[in-house]
Amino acid sequence: MNLPKNVGKTDRNIRLAVGGLLVLLGLLVAPTGAKVLLTIIGLVVLATGFTGTCLAYVPLKMDTTKNDAPGS
């Protein structure tokens, strides 16, 4: 399956930071019922940041790579 790279540099950096924060919150701080949920959401956000592909963007026809400056 050939998935499009539709997550730009700024979007990717935000996803990596927020995903990491959610995983840490899920593992260290969250109450018992929210631990699994926060950790899973954080891992999904991290995965989209690492791969550069967001499946939610595909049906919405969004592409944040167009916002990246050339040569950056």
Secondary structure by P-SEA (a helix, b strand, c coil): ccccccccaaaaaaaaaaaaaaaaaaaccccccaaaaaaaaaaaaaaaaaaccccccccccccccccccccc
